[in-house]
Structure formats: structure tokens, C-alpha cells
Amino acid sequence: MMSPSHRADSGQAQNPWSDNLGRAGSRAGQLLLIAAVVAGVVWLLLRVRVVVVAVLVALILASAVAPLVKWLISKGWSRLWATLASFSAIVLVVGGVVTGVVLAIRSEWDSLVSSAVAAWKQLQQWISSTTLPLDISMIDDATQQVTDYVTSDDFATSTLTGVTAATELLTGIVLIIVLLFFFLKDGSTIWSFVLRWFRAETRAKLAESVDRASGVLGGYVRGTAIVALVDAVLIGIGLAIVGVPLAVPLAVIVFIGGFIPIVGATVAGILAAAVTLVTTGPVEALIVIGIVIAVNQIEGNLLQPVVMGRTLSLHPLIVLLSLTIGTIIGNIFGAILAVPYTAMAWTLIQVWTDRYQSGDDPVLGEDPLDPKERVANRATDTQRAKYALLRRRRRG
């Protein structure tokens, strides 16, 4: 008769997945399968990126405007009229900004072109008069190559590609408008329909997830808009005082750049200084740089802590990484949406798991997460009562 040890050895020989290498191979296979599924989902989303971006933009705008709709409803407005009023306000603000930028560019474009041509000639003269190892003919050749490319068939192909991109952009804008209207009007109805498919703890956590996610997204948009508006006004006033052409469009670019954390304001400031250097002069460009630095200091030390508060609760390294990944995947839209949705993901992780061991630890030391930043401490008493009722709710 075979002894137990022999039976165990024969069992291991017959089952090669039972040893350490087999278990490692099994885990590797599972990871590869998960990676393949994730890659497939990402590929599918990229194929319909216009729809995905439209949904993400509409969600974040709806989260920002939803408090206004609720406030109007509390004042006796019907949901339809409250939605129409809030929606019209957004359209008027965005349309007014775009119209103002276009008119400002058209009114000062001739001045900008003439100043740029004069500055280019001055640059050529300066290069010719210096001892730098630069040949002015090389610059002229490069300029001629650019001109030849603009008049070539390749540029025509690129133009067609740009027309396609413009068509996708227009389609996305229309889709955003439609989605935003229905999110504002029927958002609560849609979410009520979704929650009715779940029970008890799952239903309560889903409800809390929506509350926390809308709070993060809406707070981010409102706070960032306030900070960016203050930056744009202060820098725009400085540019106007210095006498820089296109001061209004540059201020709008500063406002848009404020929605891209870390690098947006810096890039906008560099652009403003470059335009000042080309159109006005080096002294004025240095003044503009000083204005941008001063405004950035005011933003970082005063506006951000007061206005944004604990909306993001993300380490700067996470912000930078999410910004980089979002830019690679979605270009400018990815750069704008990456950080708020990363903050939302971190919030949802805290809602759905309790594995994080909060508080000071005798070995690990002080808790890196401030108790005020924990999601559990952000719910109001009304919300906690709602979650408790959802947990006790039974199917009727």
C-alpha cells in the first residue's frame, strides 16, 4: 500500500500548478488576462473618445452647476425652469467669453502682425551684429522651408486632418450641450433608477459614492474657476497697464490654463511674456514675468488654500503623474480632466474600502492623511441618515 507521503508526492507530480512556480504562473496568467481586458476596454474607449470626453465634461459641469439648480428649486422654481435658467447661464458665459476673445483678436491682429514682423527684423539684425556662431542664412533657409511646406500637398493633407478634428470637436460640443441639459434636468431620476437595482450596503455605498464624487468634481470646478478668474483679471490688468496687445485674449488663456494644475499657469505666463517681448520689448516682458510670478505666489499661498480647501486631497506627485498620463491619453482634454477625476477615484476608493488604518501608529509614525481629509468625515448628518435608511431598506 502507498504511504501518505508517496501519495502527496505523486499528487504534486500530477498537478504541476500546486508548487510555488505553478502558483506564480497561475497568478501571472491571471494578471495577463486582466491586462488584456483592461487594454481592450481602453482601446474601445479610445475608439469612441468623442463620446467619452463629452460624458466626462458634461458630468463635471453638471456637478458644478447642480447646486444652483437645487437652490432655484428650493425657491419654488420647477425643475425644468431651474434647469433652463442654469443651462442658459452657462451658455451665455461661455459664448460671451469666446465672442470677446474673437473680437479682441480681430481688432488687434494687424498690430500684432506688424509688431511681430518688426521684432523678427530686429532679431535678425541682432544675430548679425553678435559673435554668436549663427548664420542668418540658416534662419532664412528654415523660414523658406516652412513656407514651402505650407504650400505643399503634405500641408493640404494635414489641413484635411485638421478639418476632421474640427468636425469631431463640433460634434463633441453639441453632445456635451445635450448631455449637460439632461444631466441637470433628469440626473436625480437617472440615479434613482440605477439605485433601485441594488440593496442594503451596496445601495448605501453607491449613494454615498455619488454624493462624494459630485462634491469633489463640483468643488474642483467652482474653486478652480474662481482661482483662474482672479489670476486672469490680475494678469490681464497688468498686461493692459504695460500696454501689451491682445491683453484680453491672453487673460482668457491664463484663465483656461488655470484648469491645468502645476503647469497651466506657468505656460500661460510664458506665452504672455513671449507676446510682450515680440510686440513691446524686453523691459516690458520682464515686468510681465514679475507680474505673473507675483500672481502665482498669491494664488499658491492665499487663493488655493482658502478657495479649494480639501477638495483634491492629493499629493503633488500624484497630481503631476495624473496630469502627465491624462495629457498622453487625451491631449488637452486629458490634461484638464485628469486631476479632478483622479481625486474622484481616490474618494471612491475610500468609500468602498476600510482597509486603510487611520491614526498614528507606534511603528509607522504619524498618519499622513489628515482626519479632516477622510471621506467619512465629509458627509452631513442628513446624508448619514439617508445612508442608514438605504441600508435598512428591504424589497417591497
C-alpha positions as CSV (number, residue, x, y, z in Angstrom):
1,M,0.0,0.0,0.0
2,M,1.3,3.5,-0.9
3,S,2.2,5.7,2.1
4,P,0.7,9.1,2.6
5,S,4.0,10.8,1.8
6,H,4.2,8.9,-1.5
7,R,0.6,9.9,-2.4
8,A,1.4,13.5,-1.7
9,D,4.4,13.4,-3.9
10,S,2.5,11.7,-6.7
11,G,-0.3,14.3,-6.3
12,Q,2.2,17.1,-6.7
13,A,3.7,15.4,-9.7
14,Q,0.3,15.1,-11.3
15,N,-0.6,18.7,-10.5
16,P,2.2,21.0,-11.6
17,W,0.3,24.1,-10.6
18,S,0.4,23.2,-6.9
19,D,4.0,24.2,-6.2
20,N,5.4,27.7,-5.9
21,L,6.3,28.0,-9.6
22,G,2.9,26.8,-10.6
23,R,1.1,29.3,-8.3
24,A,3.3,32.0,-9.7
25,G,2.5,31.0,-13.3
26,S,-1.2,30.9,-12.4
27,R,-1.0,34.4,-11.0
28,A,0.9,35.6,-14.0
29,G,-1.7,34.2,-16.3
30,Q,-4.4,35.9,-14.3
31,L,-2.6,39.2,-14.5
32,L,-2.1,38.9,-18.2
33,L,-5.8,38.2,-18.7
34,I,-6.7,41.2,-16.6
35,A,-4.2,43.3,-18.5
36,A,-5.7,42.1,-21.8
37,V,-9.2,43.0,-20.7
38,V,-8.1,46.5,-19.5
39,A,-6.3,47.1,-22.8
40,G,-9.4,46.0,-24.7
41,V,-11.6,48.4,-22.7
42,V,-9.1,51.3,-23.2
43,W,-8.9,50.6,-26.9
44,L,-12.7,50.6,-27.1
45,L,-13.0,53.8,-25.2
46,L,-10.4,55.4,-27.4
47,R,-12.4,54.4,-30.5
48,V,-15.4,56.4,-29.1
49,R,-13.3,59.1,-27.4
50,V,-15.6,61.8,-28.6
51,V,-18.5,60.3,-26.6
52,V,-16.2,59.5,-23.6
53,V,-14.8,63.1,-23.4
54,A,-18.3,64.5,-23.8
55,V,-19.7,62.4,-21.0
56,L,-16.8,63.3,-18.7
57,V,-17.0,67.1,-19.4
58,A,-20.8,67.1,-19.1
59,L,-20.6,65.2,-15.7
60,I,-18.1,67.7,-14.3
61,L,-20.1,70.7,-15.5
62,A,-23.3,69.2,-14.1
63,S,-21.6,68.6,-10.8
64,A,-20.6,72.3,-10.7
65,V,-24.0,73.7,-11.6
66,A,-26.2,71.2,-9.8
67,P,-26.2,73.3,-6.5
68,L,-27.6,76.2,-8.5
69,V,-30.4,74.1,-9.9
70,K,-31.2,72.8,-6.4
71,W,-31.2,76.3,-4.9
72,L,-33.6,77.5,-7.6
73,I,-35.9,74.5,-6.9
74,S,-35.9,75.3,-3.2
75,K,-37.1,78.8,-4.1
76,G,-40.2,77.4,-5.8
77,W,-38.9,77.0,-9.4
78,S,-39.9,73.9,-11.3
79,R,-37.1,71.6,-12.2
80,L,-37.5,72.3,-15.9
81,W,-37.3,76.1,-15.5
82,A,-34.4,75.8,-13.0
83,T,-32.5,73.7,-15.4
84,L,-33.2,76.0,-18.3
85,A,-32.0,79.0,-16.3
86,S,-28.8,77.4,-15.1
87,F,-28.1,75.9,-18.6
88,S,-28.7,79.3,-20.2
89,A,-26.3,81.0,-17.8
90,I,-23.6,78.5,-18.7
91,V,-24.2,79.1,-22.5
92,L,-24.2,82.9,-22.1
93,V,-20.9,82.9,-20.1
94,V,-19.1,80.5,-22.4
95,G,-20.5,82.2,-25.5
96,G,-19.6,85.6,-24.2
97,V,-16.0,84.6,-23.4
98,V,-15.5,83.1,-26.9
99,T,-17.1,86.1,-28.6
100,G,-14.9,88.5,-26.6
101,V,-11.7,86.7,-27.5
102,V,-12.6,86.5,-31.2
103,L,-13.4,90.2,-31.4
104,A,-10.3,91.2,-29.4
105,I,-8.1,89.2,-31.7
106,R,-9.7,90.6,-34.8
107,S,-9.3,94.2,-33.5
108,E,-5.6,93.9,-32.6
109,W,-4.4,91.2,-35.1
110,D,-3.0,93.8,-37.6
111,S,-1.0,95.4,-34.8
112,L,0.3,92.1,-33.6
113,V,1.4,91.0,-37.1
114,S,3.2,94.3,-37.8
115,S,4.9,94.2,-34.4
116,A,6.0,90.6,-34.9
117,V,7.5,91.4,-38.3
118,A,9.4,94.3,-36.8
119,A,10.6,92.2,-34.0
120,W,11.8,89.5,-36.4
121,K,13.8,92.0,-38.3
122,Q,15.4,93.3,-35.1
123,L,16.2,89.7,-34.1
124,Q,17.9,89.2,-37.5
125,Q,19.9,92.4,-37.1
126,W,20.9,91.4,-33.5
127,I,22.1,88.0,-34.7
128,S,24.2,89.6,-37.5
129,S,25.8,92.0,-35.1
130,T,26.8,89.5,-32.5
131,T,29.7,87.0,-32.4
132,L,27.3,84.0,-31.8
133,P,28.0,81.0,-34.2
134,L,24.8,81.6,-36.1
135,D,24.3,82.2,-39.8
136,I,21.4,84.4,-40.7
137,S,21.1,82.5,-44.0
138,M,20.4,79.3,-42.0
139,I,17.4,81.1,-40.4
140,D,16.2,82.3,-43.8
141,D,16.5,78.8,-45.2
142,A,14.4,77.4,-42.3
143,T,11.8,80.1,-43.0
144,Q,11.8,79.2,-46.6
145,Q,11.3,75.5,-45.8
146,V,8.3,76.4,-43.6
147,T,6.9,78.4,-46.4
148,D,7.4,75.6,-48.9
149,Y,5.7,73.1,-46.6
150,V,2.7,75.4,-46.2
151,T,2.2,75.4,-49.9
152,S,2.8,71.7,-50.4
153,D,0.5,68.7,-50.7
154,D,1.5,67.5,-47.2
155,F,0.2,70.6,-45.7
156,A,-3.1,70.1,-47.5
157,T,-3.3,66.6,-46.1
158,S,-2.7,68.0,-42.6
159,T,-5.3,70.6,-43.2
160,L,-7.9,67.9,-44.0
161,T,-6.9,66.1,-40.8
162,G,-7.4,69.4,-39.0
163,V,-10.9,69.7,-40.6
164,T,-11.7,66.2,-39.4
165,A,-10.5,67.2,-35.9
166,A,-12.6,70.3,-36.0
167,T,-15.7,68.2,-37.0
168,E,-15.1,65.9,-34.1
169,L,-14.7,68.9,-31.8
170,L,-18.0,70.4,-33.0
171,T,-19.7,67.0,-32.6
172,G,-18.3,66.8,-29.1
173,I,-19.5,70.3,-28.2
174,V,-23.1,69.5,-29.4
175,L,-23.1,66.2,-27.4
176,I,-21.8,68.0,-24.3
177,I,-24.6,70.5,-24.5
178,V,-27.3,67.8,-24.9
179,L,-25.8,65.6,-22.1
180,L,-25.4,68.6,-19.7
181,F,-29.1,69.6,-20.2
182,F,-30.3,66.1,-19.4
183,F,-27.9,65.6,-16.5
184,L,-29.2,68.7,-14.9
185,K,-32.8,68.0,-15.6
186,D,-33.0,64.2,-15.0
187,G,-29.9,63.5,-13.1
188,S,-31.7,62.5,-9.9
189,T,-34.2,60.4,-11.8
190,I,-31.5,58.5,-13.6
191,W,-29.6,57.8,-10.4
192,S,-32.8,56.7,-8.7
193,F,-33.4,54.2,-11.4
194,V,-29.8,52.9,-11.0
195,L,-30.1,52.6,-7.2
196,R,-33.2,50.5,-7.4
197,W,-31.2,47.6,-8.8
198,F,-29.2,47.3,-5.6
199,R,-29.9,46.7,-1.9
200,A,-28.7,47.4,1.6
201,E,-25.0,48.1,2.0
202,T,-24.3,48.3,-1.8
203,R,-27.1,50.8,-2.3
204,A,-25.9,53.0,0.5
205,K,-22.3,52.9,-0.7
206,L,-23.4,53.8,-4.3
207,A,-25.5,56.7,-3.0
208,E,-22.5,57.9,-0.9
209,S,-20.2,57.5,-3.9
210,V,-22.4,59.8,-6.0
211,D,-22.6,62.4,-3.2
212,R,-18.8,62.4,-2.7
213,A,-18.0,62.3,-6.4
214,S,-20.3,65.2,-7.2
215,G,-18.9,67.1,-4.3
216,V,-15.3,66.6,-5.5
217,L,-16.0,67.4,-9.1
218,G,-18.2,70.3,-8.5
219,G,-16.0,71.8,-5.8
220,Y,-13.0,71.4,-8.1
221,V,-14.6,73.2,-11.0
222,R,-16.0,76.0,-8.9
223,G,-12.8,76.5,-6.9
224,T,-10.6,76.3,-9.9
225,A,-12.8,78.7,-11.9
226,I,-12.6,81.3,-9.0
227,V,-8.9,81.0,-8.7
228,A,-8.4,81.1,-12.5
229,L,-10.7,84.1,-12.8
230,V,-8.7,86.1,-10.2
231,D,-5.4,85.1,-11.9
232,A,-6.8,86.2,-15.3
233,V,-8.1,89.5,-14.1
234,L,-4.9,90.4,-12.2
235,I,-2.6,89.4,-15.1
236,G,-4.9,91.0,-17.7
237,I,-4.8,94.3,-15.8
238,G,-1.1,94.1,-15.6
239,L,-0.8,93.4,-19.3
240,A,-3.1,96.3,-20.1
241,I,-1.1,98.7,-17.9
242,V,2.1,97.6,-19.6
243,G,0.4,98.2,-23.0
244,V,0.6,94.6,-24.4
245,P,-1.6,93.9,-27.5
246,L,-4.1,91.1,-27.2
247,A,-4.3,91.6,-23.4
248,V,-7.8,90.3,-23.2
249,P,-7.2,87.1,-25.2
250,L,-4.0,86.5,-23.2
251,A,-6.0,86.9,-20.0
252,V,-8.5,84.3,-21.3
253,I,-5.6,81.9,-22.0
254,V,-4.5,82.4,-18.4
255,F,-8.0,81.6,-17.2
256,I,-8.1,78.4,-19.3
257,G,-4.6,77.5,-18.2
258,G,-5.7,77.7,-14.6
259,F,-7.7,74.5,-15.1
260,I,-4.4,72.6,-15.8
261,P,-2.7,72.2,-12.4
262,I,1.0,72.9,-11.8
263,V,1.9,73.7,-15.5
264,G,-1.1,75.6,-16.8
265,A,-0.5,78.9,-15.2
266,T,3.3,78.7,-15.9
267,V,2.8,78.0,-19.6
268,A,0.2,80.8,-19.9
269,G,2.6,83.2,-18.2
270,I,5.4,82.2,-20.5
271,L,3.1,82.8,-23.5
272,A,2.2,86.3,-22.2
273,A,5.8,87.2,-21.7
274,A,6.7,85.9,-25.2
275,V,4.0,88.0,-26.8
276,T,5.1,91.0,-24.8
277,L,8.7,90.5,-25.8
278,V,7.7,90.3,-29.5
279,T,5.3,93.2,-29.5
280,T,6.5,95.6,-26.9
281,G,10.1,95.0,-25.8
282,P,12.4,93.1,-23.3
283,V,11.8,95.5,-20.4
284,E,8.1,95.2,-20.6
285,A,8.5,91.4,-20.9
286,L,10.5,91.3,-17.7
287,I,7.7,93.4,-16.0
288,V,5.1,90.8,-17.2
289,I,7.2,88.0,-15.8
290,G,7.3,89.8,-12.5
291,I,3.5,90.2,-12.6
292,V,3.0,86.5,-13.4
293,I,5.3,85.4,-10.6
294,A,3.6,87.7,-8.1
295,V,0.1,86.5,-9.1
296,N,1.2,82.8,-8.9
297,Q,2.5,83.5,-5.3
298,I,-0.8,85.0,-4.3
299,E,-2.6,82.0,-5.8
300,G,-0.5,79.4,-4.2
301,N,-0.3,80.9,-0.7
302,L,-3.7,82.5,-0.4
303,L,-6.3,81.6,-3.0
304,Q,-5.7,77.9,-3.3
305,P,-5.8,77.1,0.4
306,V,-8.9,79.3,1.0
307,V,-11.0,78.6,-2.1
308,M,-10.0,75.0,-2.9
309,G,-9.7,73.8,0.7
310,R,-9.7,70.0,0.9
311,T,-11.3,69.4,-2.5
312,L,-8.5,67.5,-4.0
313,S,-6.5,66.0,-1.1
314,L,-3.9,64.6,-3.4
315,H,-0.2,64.7,-3.1
316,P,1.5,66.9,-5.7
317,L,3.4,63.9,-7.1
318,I,0.0,62.2,-7.8
319,V,-1.3,65.4,-9.4
320,L,1.8,65.5,-11.7
321,L,1.6,61.9,-12.7
322,S,-2.1,62.0,-13.4
323,L,-1.6,65.2,-15.4
324,T,1.1,63.5,-17.5
325,I,-0.9,60.4,-18.1
326,G,-4.0,62.4,-19.0
327,T,-2.1,64.5,-21.4
328,I,-0.6,61.5,-23.1
329,I,-4.0,59.8,-23.5
330,G,-6.3,62.7,-24.1
331,N,-4.2,65.7,-25.1
332,I,-5.6,69.0,-23.8
333,F,-8.9,67.5,-22.6
334,G,-7.0,64.7,-20.8
335,A,-4.8,67.4,-19.1
336,I,-7.9,69.3,-17.9
337,L,-9.9,66.3,-16.7
338,A,-7.2,64.0,-15.3
339,V,-6.7,65.7,-11.9
340,P,-10.4,66.1,-10.9
341,Y,-11.2,62.5,-11.9
342,T,-8.1,61.2,-10.1
343,A,-9.3,62.9,-7.0
344,M,-12.8,61.4,-7.5
345,A,-11.2,57.9,-7.9
346,W,-9.3,58.4,-4.6
347,T,-12.6,59.4,-2.9
348,L,-14.4,56.4,-4.2
349,I,-11.7,54.1,-3.0
350,Q,-12.1,55.5,0.5
351,V,-15.9,54.9,0.2
352,W,-15.7,51.3,-0.9
353,T,-12.8,50.0,1.3
354,D,-12.0,50.2,5.0
355,R,-8.5,48.7,4.8
356,Y,-6.7,52.0,5.4
357,Q,-5.6,52.0,9.1
358,S,-6.1,55.6,10.2
359,G,-4.5,57.3,13.1
360,D,-0.9,57.4,14.4
361,D,1.0,54.1,14.5
362,P,3.8,53.2,17.0
363,V,5.9,51.9,14.2
364,L,4.8,53.9,11.1
365,G,4.5,57.1,13.0
366,E,2.1,60.0,12.2
367,D,-0.8,59.4,9.9
368,P,-0.1,61.1,6.5
369,L,-3.8,61.5,5.9
370,D,-5.3,64.4,7.9
371,P,-8.5,63.3,9.6
372,K,-10.3,66.3,8.1
373,E,-9.5,64.9,4.6
374,R,-11.1,61.5,5.2
375,V,-14.2,60.9,3.2
376,A,-16.1,59.5,6.2
377,N,-15.9,63.0,7.9
378,R,-17.4,64.8,4.9
379,A,-20.9,63.5,5.0
380,T,-23.6,65.7,6.5
381,D,-26.0,64.5,9.2
382,T,-28.8,64.4,6.6
383,Q,-26.7,62.3,4.3
384,R,-25.7,59.9,7.0
385,A,-29.4,59.5,7.9
386,K,-30.2,58.8,4.2
387,Y,-27.4,56.1,4.0
388,A,-28.8,54.4,7.2
389,L,-32.3,54.3,5.7
390,L,-30.9,52.8,2.5
391,R,-29.1,50.1,4.4
392,R,-32.3,49.1,6.2
393,R,-34.4,49.3,3.1
394,R,-36.0,45.9,2.1
395,R,-37.5,44.9,-1.2
396,G,-41.2,45.6,-1.2
